[in-house]
Amino acid sequence: MINIQIPYGSKQLDIDIDAEVLDFGEKGSRRRNSIETLDVIRHALQNPIGTKRLREIITTKKTEDIVIVVDDHTRDAPTEKLLDAIIEEIGEKYTERITLLVACGTHASPTEEELKRILGKHFYQFNVLIHDCDAKDLAYLGTTSRGTPVMLNRNYVEADIKVLTGDITLHYYAGFGGGRKSILPGISSRETIKKNHALLVDDHARTANIENNPVHLDMSEAASFAQPDFVINTVADASGNLMDAYAGDMNAVFLKGVEVAEELFCRETGVLFDVLVVSAGGFPKDRNLYQATKAVENCYRAVTPGGKFILVAECREGIGDAYFEDWMNEYTSYEEAEDAIRTNFVLGGHKAFYMRKAMKRVRLSIVSELSTHILNRWGINAYNSVWKAVEEEKNIKDKVKMGIVKNGLDTLLVPTIKDR
């Protein structure tokens, strides 16, 4: 009998499993204290890749307005520490010229309490703007070679100095987050985001892949229309422990961060599992199903066709997106969802596309606080216990090859064998 703890909301679920289990915990990393974290970020700012130091860029340019783009409440970048180090780097005399722009994309605006959590003391120190993807005054900069009209936040476009902050982690159709994603989708119009995200049906638009990935390439092209002067991105493990930080030119920083993130998050497996238990990683990663579905996309290919995938995600905020829910109700097969993506792309609907794609391969079950009625209507088995979901499978089959992933949003399982 093996005892395993699985993240669920703000707690850990204890389960005892009597089976052979392959546990995909985190790769070893060292937890840094707050001083060490700040030192890592300082070192990146002092040793930029492909650009001068930020302090030099600011002092050699006409600088009236400095816009620093920061992640919103759905991301885990160490924003307060990044801002601490940036202010040290450029000097106090420029602080009155700084505007913080929260890159929400199409997400709901963060509340005041969420902003305080993200920004800490800087919430009171700077002018804080929240990007609105439906604003009437967005700046049109042209159209990408893939037909995406580029409309961006005007405060960013017109700033004398443009700085991007954020983190680099897995992304299920852009390959990786970070870098250019602070611009598209971060501070883009809804139409810009929709056009770009409609490219996700391409087979190259998948987790941890940027080669020939049309979503990534389109994002990068759009970002080049309003190139940032300076970028700083961090890479952290699934528990939020900072691994490193890189600063300077947007593309150089992104590629360096991708190397580290790929090593950190991609896990090869020489087996396919009959049962795979995947936690989204606890709160805030499992705050709603809309966010938690990324864990399904990252891991379902490691399940044998027809096997059981058990998503463990509290979902205290419910489904999380009305379009996602509508599409799950309306499109009951992968083929229907794919056709809808190609002909009538709607943000939120793409999550249904990925869910239906996974469900074509595996039997999906979810342990959550969600309505059993809703999940059952979608063809998903609902449980309130991981143990029950696992034991039910063991009653069907004597020998069950089982895997457990504790941080599904930050773990990509890469099968090294073919389907059996």
C-alpha positions as CSV (number, residue, x, y, z in Angstrom):
1,M,0.0,0.0,0.0
2,I,1.4,3.4,-1.0
3,N,0.3,6.7,0.5
4,I,0.4,9.7,-1.9
5,Q,-0.5,13.3,-1.4
6,I,-2.1,15.1,-4.4
7,P,-2.7,18.9,-4.6
8,Y,-6.3,19.9,-4.5
9,G,-7.3,23.5,-4.1
10,S,-5.5,24.8,-1.0
11,K,-4.9,21.4,0.5
12,Q,-3.4,18.0,-0.2
13,L,-5.6,14.9,-0.7
14,D,-4.2,11.8,1.0
15,I,-4.8,8.5,-0.8
16,D,-3.7,5.0,-0.2
17,I,-3.2,3.0,-3.4
18,D,-2.5,-0.7,-3.6
19,A,-1.0,-0.8,-7.0
20,E,2.3,-0.3,-8.9
21,V,2.5,3.5,-9.3
22,L,4.9,5.7,-11.3
23,D,4.9,9.0,-9.5
24,F,5.8,12.0,-11.6
25,G,6.7,14.4,-8.9
26,E,8.7,17.5,-9.4
27,K,12.3,17.4,-10.7
28,G,14.7,18.3,-7.9
29,S,15.1,22.0,-7.3
30,R,16.3,24.2,-4.5
31,R,13.8,26.6,-2.8
32,R,15.3,30.1,-2.7
33,N,14.5,32.6,0.0
34,S,13.3,36.1,-1.0
35,I,16.8,37.6,-0.9
36,E,18.2,34.9,-3.2
37,T,15.2,35.4,-5.6
38,L,15.9,39.1,-5.8
39,D,19.6,38.4,-6.4
40,V,18.8,36.1,-9.3
41,I,16.6,38.8,-10.9
42,R,19.2,41.5,-10.3
43,H,21.9,39.4,-11.9
44,A,19.7,39.0,-15.0
45,L,19.1,42.8,-15.2
46,Q,22.9,43.4,-14.9
47,N,23.8,40.9,-17.6
48,P,21.2,41.3,-20.4
49,I,21.2,39.2,-23.5
50,G,21.3,41.2,-26.8
51,T,20.7,44.7,-25.4
52,K,22.2,47.3,-23.2
53,R,21.2,47.4,-19.5
54,L,17.8,48.9,-18.9
55,R,19.3,51.8,-17.0
56,E,21.5,52.6,-20.1
57,I,18.5,52.4,-22.5
58,I,16.5,54.8,-20.3
59,T,19.3,57.4,-19.9
60,T,20.1,57.4,-23.6
61,K,16.6,57.8,-24.9
62,K,14.0,60.6,-24.5
63,T,12.1,59.2,-21.6
64,E,8.8,60.7,-20.6
65,D,6.7,57.6,-20.2
66,I,7.8,54.1,-19.1
67,V,5.2,51.3,-19.4
68,I,6.0,48.0,-17.6
69,V,3.7,45.2,-18.6
70,V,2.9,42.7,-15.8
71,D,1.1,39.4,-15.7
72,D,-2.5,39.2,-14.3
73,H,-3.9,37.2,-11.4
74,T,-4.0,33.9,-13.4
75,R,-0.2,33.7,-13.6
76,D,2.5,33.0,-11.1
77,A,5.4,35.3,-12.1
78,P,7.2,36.9,-9.1
79,T,5.9,40.3,-10.2
80,E,6.6,42.2,-7.0
81,K,10.3,41.0,-6.9
82,L,10.7,41.8,-10.6
83,L,9.5,45.4,-10.0
84,D,11.8,45.7,-6.9
85,A,14.8,44.9,-9.0
86,I,13.7,47.0,-12.0
87,I,13.3,50.1,-9.8
88,E,16.7,49.5,-8.3
89,E,18.1,49.2,-11.8
90,I,16.7,52.4,-13.2
91,G,16.8,54.5,-10.1
92,E,14.1,56.2,-8.0
93,K,14.1,59.4,-10.1
94,Y,12.2,57.6,-12.9
95,T,9.5,56.1,-10.7
96,E,7.0,58.9,-11.3
97,R,7.2,58.2,-15.0
98,I,6.3,54.5,-14.7
99,T,2.9,53.0,-15.5
100,L,2.1,49.4,-14.7
101,L,-0.1,47.8,-17.4
102,V,-1.7,44.5,-16.3
103,A,-1.9,42.1,-19.3
104,C,-5.3,40.5,-19.0
105,G,-5.8,39.3,-22.6
106,T,-9.5,38.3,-22.5
107,H,-9.4,37.3,-18.8
108,A,-11.7,39.1,-16.4
109,S,-10.1,42.1,-14.7
110,P,-8.3,41.4,-11.4
111,T,-10.0,42.7,-8.3
112,E,-8.3,45.2,-6.0
113,E,-7.3,42.4,-3.6
114,E,-5.8,40.4,-6.5
115,L,-3.9,43.4,-7.7
116,K,-2.5,43.9,-4.2
117,R,-1.4,40.2,-4.2
118,I,0.3,40.6,-7.5
119,L,2.0,44.0,-7.0
120,G,2.4,44.2,-3.3
121,K,3.7,47.6,-2.2
122,H,3.9,48.7,-5.8
123,F,0.1,48.8,-6.0
124,Y,0.3,52.0,-4.0
125,Q,3.5,53.3,-5.6
126,F,2.5,53.4,-9.3
127,N,-0.2,54.3,-11.7
128,V,-1.8,50.9,-12.5
129,L,-3.8,50.3,-15.7
130,I,-5.7,47.1,-16.5
131,H,-5.8,46.2,-20.2
132,D,-9.3,46.0,-21.8
133,C,-9.3,43.9,-24.9
134,D,-12.6,45.6,-26.0
135,A,-11.4,49.2,-25.5
136,K,-12.3,51.6,-28.2
137,D,-8.9,53.3,-28.4
138,L,-6.7,50.4,-29.2
139,A,-3.9,51.2,-31.7
140,Y,-4.0,49.3,-35.0
141,L,-0.4,48.6,-36.2
142,G,-1.0,46.4,-39.3
143,T,-1.8,42.8,-40.2
144,T,0.5,39.8,-39.8
145,S,1.4,37.5,-42.7
146,R,-1.2,35.0,-41.3
147,G,-4.0,37.5,-41.4
148,T,-4.1,38.6,-37.8
149,P,-5.0,42.3,-37.4
150,V,-2.6,43.7,-34.7
151,M,-4.5,46.1,-32.3
152,L,-2.7,46.8,-29.1
153,N,-3.1,48.8,-25.9
154,R,-2.4,52.4,-26.8
155,N,-0.6,53.2,-23.6
156,Y,2.0,50.6,-24.4
157,V,2.3,51.5,-28.1
158,E,2.9,55.2,-27.3
159,A,5.3,54.7,-24.4
160,D,8.9,56.0,-24.8
161,I,10.2,52.9,-23.0
162,K,8.4,49.5,-23.2
163,V,9.2,46.8,-20.7
164,L,7.8,43.3,-20.6
165,T,7.9,41.1,-17.5
166,G,6.6,37.6,-16.9
167,D,7.4,33.9,-16.7
168,I,8.2,31.1,-19.2
169,T,6.3,27.9,-18.7
170,L,4.4,25.3,-20.8
171,H,1.6,26.5,-23.0
172,Y,-0.6,24.0,-24.8
173,Y,-0.8,25.6,-28.2
174,A,1.7,28.5,-28.2
175,G,4.4,25.9,-27.0
176,F,5.6,28.0,-24.2
177,G,4.3,31.1,-22.3
178,G,6.5,34.2,-21.8
179,G,8.1,36.8,-24.1
180,R,5.8,37.7,-27.0
181,K,2.7,36.4,-25.1
182,S,2.8,39.5,-22.9
183,I,1.8,41.4,-26.1
184,L,-0.4,38.8,-27.8
185,P,-2.7,37.9,-26.1
186,G,-1.7,40.0,-23.1
187,I,-2.4,43.5,-24.3
188,S,-4.1,42.8,-27.6
189,S,-7.7,43.3,-28.8
190,R,-10.2,40.5,-28.7
191,E,-10.3,40.3,-32.5
192,T,-6.5,40.0,-32.6
193,I,-6.5,37.2,-30.0
194,K,-9.3,35.4,-31.8
195,K,-7.6,35.4,-35.1
196,N,-4.3,34.2,-33.6
197,H,-5.8,31.5,-31.5
198,A,-7.8,30.1,-34.4
199,L,-4.5,28.8,-35.7
200,L,-4.4,26.2,-32.9
201,V,-6.0,23.5,-35.0
202,D,-2.6,23.1,-36.7
203,D,-0.8,19.9,-35.6
204,H,2.4,22.0,-34.8
205,A,0.4,24.1,-32.3
206,R,1.0,22.0,-29.3
207,T,2.6,22.0,-25.9
208,A,6.4,22.6,-25.7
209,N,6.7,23.0,-29.5
210,I,7.6,26.2,-31.2
211,E,9.1,24.8,-34.4
212,N,6.7,25.6,-37.3
213,N,4.1,26.4,-34.7
214,P,1.8,29.0,-36.4
215,V,0.4,30.3,-33.1
216,H,3.9,31.1,-31.8
217,L,5.1,32.5,-35.1
218,D,2.1,34.7,-35.4
219,M,2.5,36.0,-31.8
220,S,6.1,36.8,-32.5
221,E,5.4,38.6,-35.7
222,A,2.6,40.7,-34.0
223,A,5.0,41.6,-31.1
224,S,7.6,42.8,-33.6
225,F,5.1,45.6,-34.6
226,A,5.6,47.2,-31.2
227,Q,9.0,45.7,-30.2
228,P,9.7,46.1,-26.4
229,D,12.9,47.9,-25.4
230,F,13.6,45.4,-22.7
231,V,12.2,42.1,-21.4
232,I,12.8,40.2,-18.2
233,N,11.3,36.7,-17.8
234,T,11.7,34.1,-15.0
235,V,11.5,30.3,-15.0
236,A,10.2,28.6,-11.9
237,D,9.4,25.0,-11.1
238,A,5.8,23.8,-10.5
239,S,6.0,24.9,-6.8
240,G,7.0,28.4,-7.8
241,N,10.7,28.0,-6.8
242,L,12.7,30.4,-9.0
243,M,15.1,28.5,-11.2
244,D,16.6,31.4,-13.2
245,A,15.8,34.8,-14.8
246,Y,16.9,36.2,-18.2
247,A,16.7,39.8,-19.4
248,G,17.3,41.8,-22.6
249,D,16.1,41.2,-26.1
250,M,12.7,39.6,-26.3
251,N,13.5,36.8,-28.6
252,A,16.8,36.0,-27.1
253,V,15.3,35.9,-23.6
254,F,12.5,33.7,-24.7
255,L,14.7,31.1,-26.4
256,K,17.0,30.9,-23.4
257,G,14.1,30.5,-21.1
258,V,12.5,27.8,-23.3
259,E,15.7,25.7,-23.0
260,V,15.4,25.7,-19.2
261,A,11.6,25.2,-19.2
262,E,11.8,22.3,-21.6
263,E,14.4,20.5,-19.3
264,L,12.3,21.3,-16.2
265,F,8.8,20.4,-17.3
266,C,9.0,17.7,-20.0
267,R,9.0,14.2,-18.6
268,E,9.6,11.2,-20.9
269,T,7.7,8.0,-20.1
270,G,8.5,4.6,-21.5
271,V,5.0,3.2,-20.7
272,L,1.4,4.0,-21.5
273,F,-0.8,4.0,-18.4
274,D,-4.1,2.2,-17.9
275,V,-5.0,4.9,-15.3
276,L,-3.4,8.3,-15.0
277,V,-4.2,10.5,-12.0
278,V,-3.3,14.1,-12.8
279,S,-3.7,17.1,-10.4
280,A,-3.8,20.5,-12.0
281,G,-1.5,21.6,-9.2
282,G,-3.8,23.0,-6.6
283,F,-5.0,26.6,-6.2
284,P,-4.8,28.9,-8.2
285,K,-4.0,26.5,-11.0
286,D,-7.3,24.6,-10.3
287,R,-9.4,27.6,-9.6
288,N,-11.8,26.6,-12.4
289,L,-12.1,24.0,-15.1
290,Y,-11.2,26.5,-17.8
291,Q,-7.7,26.7,-16.3
292,A,-7.4,23.1,-15.2
293,T,-8.0,21.6,-18.6
294,K,-4.4,22.5,-19.5
295,A,-3.4,19.5,-17.4
296,V,-5.5,17.2,-19.5
297,E,-3.8,18.4,-22.7
298,N,-0.4,18.1,-21.2
299,C,-0.7,14.5,-20.1
300,Y,-3.5,12.5,-21.9
301,R,-1.2,11.2,-24.6
302,A,0.5,9.0,-22.0
303,V,-2.7,7.0,-21.4
304,T,-3.3,3.9,-23.4
305,P,-6.2,4.4,-25.9
306,G,-9.4,3.7,-24.0
307,G,-7.6,4.1,-20.6
308,K,-8.8,6.2,-17.7
309,F,-7.6,9.8,-17.1
310,I,-8.6,11.2,-13.7
311,L,-8.2,15.0,-13.4
312,V,-8.0,16.2,-9.8
313,A,-9.0,19.9,-9.7
314,E,-11.1,21.6,-7.0
315,C,-12.6,24.2,-9.4
316,R,-13.9,26.4,-6.5
317,E,-14.8,29.0,-9.1
318,G,-16.8,26.6,-11.3
319,I,-16.4,26.1,-15.0
320,G,-14.7,29.5,-15.5
321,D,-15.9,30.5,-18.9
322,A,-19.4,30.7,-20.4
323,Y,-18.3,30.0,-24.0
324,F,-16.3,26.9,-22.9
325,E,-19.5,25.6,-21.1
326,D,-21.7,26.5,-24.1
327,W,-19.4,24.6,-26.5
328,M,-19.2,21.6,-24.3
329,N,-23.0,21.5,-24.3
330,E,-23.4,22.1,-28.0
331,Y,-20.5,20.1,-29.6
332,T,-20.6,16.6,-28.3
333,S,-17.7,15.2,-30.4
334,Y,-14.2,16.1,-31.3
335,E,-15.2,16.4,-35.0
336,E,-18.0,18.9,-34.2
337,A,-15.7,21.0,-32.1
338,E,-12.9,21.0,-34.7
339,D,-15.4,22.1,-37.4
340,A,-16.6,24.9,-35.1
341,I,-13.1,26.1,-34.4
342,R,-12.4,26.3,-38.1
343,T,-15.6,28.1,-39.1
344,N,-16.7,30.1,-36.0
345,F,-13.8,30.5,-33.6
346,V,-14.8,31.8,-30.2
347,L,-12.4,32.3,-27.3
348,G,-13.3,29.8,-24.7
349,G,-14.6,27.4,-27.3
350,H,-11.0,26.3,-27.9
351,K,-11.0,24.7,-24.5
352,A,-13.9,22.5,-25.5
353,F,-12.0,21.5,-28.7
354,Y,-9.1,20.3,-26.6
355,M,-11.3,18.5,-24.1
356,R,-13.2,16.7,-26.8
357,K,-9.9,15.8,-28.5
358,A,-8.6,14.2,-25.3
359,M,-11.9,12.4,-24.8
360,K,-11.7,10.8,-28.2
361,R,-8.7,8.9,-26.8
362,V,-9.3,8.4,-23.1
363,R,-12.2,7.9,-20.6
364,L,-12.2,11.2,-18.7
365,S,-13.1,11.5,-15.0
366,I,-12.9,14.5,-12.8
367,V,-12.6,14.8,-9.0
368,S,-13.8,18.3,-8.2
369,E,-16.5,20.4,-6.6
370,L,-18.3,20.8,-9.9
371,S,-21.8,19.7,-10.6
372,T,-22.0,16.0,-11.2
373,H,-25.0,16.6,-13.5
374,I,-23.1,18.9,-15.8
375,L,-20.0,16.6,-16.1
376,N,-22.2,13.6,-16.7
377,R,-24.1,15.4,-19.4
378,W,-20.7,16.1,-21.2
379,G,-19.8,12.4,-21.0
380,I,-17.4,12.9,-18.1
381,N,-17.5,10.7,-15.0
382,A,-17.7,12.8,-11.8
383,Y,-16.2,11.8,-8.4
384,N,-15.7,13.3,-5.0
385,S,-12.9,10.9,-4.2
386,V,-9.7,10.0,-6.0
387,W,-9.6,6.6,-4.2
388,K,-13.1,5.8,-5.5
389,A,-12.2,6.7,-9.1
390,V,-9.1,4.5,-8.9
391,E,-10.7,1.5,-7.1
392,E,-13.5,1.4,-9.6
393,E,-10.9,0.8,-12.3
394,K,-9.1,-1.8,-10.3
395,N,-12.3,-3.8,-9.9
396,I,-12.5,-4.0,-13.7
397,K,-9.0,-5.0,-14.4
398,D,-6.6,-7.1,-12.2
399,K,-3.3,-5.5,-13.1
400,V,-3.5,-1.8,-13.6
401,K,-0.5,0.3,-14.7
402,M,-1.0,3.6,-13.0
403,G,0.7,7.0,-13.1
404,I,0.3,10.1,-10.9
405,V,1.2,13.6,-11.9
406,K,1.1,16.2,-9.1
407,N,1.4,19.3,-11.2
408,G,-0.3,18.8,-14.4
409,L,-0.2,22.4,-15.6
410,D,3.6,22.3,-15.4
411,T,4.3,18.7,-16.5
412,L,4.3,17.5,-20.1
413,L,4.4,13.7,-20.4
414,V,6.1,12.6,-23.6
415,P,5.5,8.9,-24.4
416,T,8.6,7.3,-25.9
417,I,6.6,4.2,-27.1
418,K,3.9,3.8,-29.7
419,D,0.2,3.1,-28.7
420,R,-0.3,-0.5,-28.0
